[in-house]
Amino acid sequence: MYINHKVIFKDNAGSSEDHFFCTLCEFTLTSYQDFAYAREWNGICNECYLTFIESRKKEWKEGWRPDKETLETHIYNRKCQLTPEEKK
């Protein structure tokens, strides 16, 4: 019986970037949909996709982004919806 002691390391770092936080609201990605949209829309969670991108896909691809005040309001509203366990 022959045992091959050669170890091969495969570097997948350059293939795609993994996101664990939304690039807009900075909330953690928790659901399958969050990760699916993060792959497709460069780090955007499901909630931000539904709020900002879904109705403005063409504008988003052309570079439109929500202004700072709108984004801060969105983040504040999401924080208000958290349960006490999630706020820890």
RAWOGI-V994837 format. One line per field, one symbol per residue. ss: DSSP state (~ for helix, > for strand, _ for the rest). burial: 1 if it has 9 or more other ideal C-beta (glycine too) atoms within 8 Angstrom, else 0. Layout:
BEGIN
ss->???
burial->???
END
This chain:
BEGIN
ss->____________________>______>___~~~~~~~~~_____~~~~~~~~~~~~~~~~______~~~~~~~~~~~~~~_______
burial->0000000000000000001011011010100001101100101111111001100100010000000000100110010000000000
END
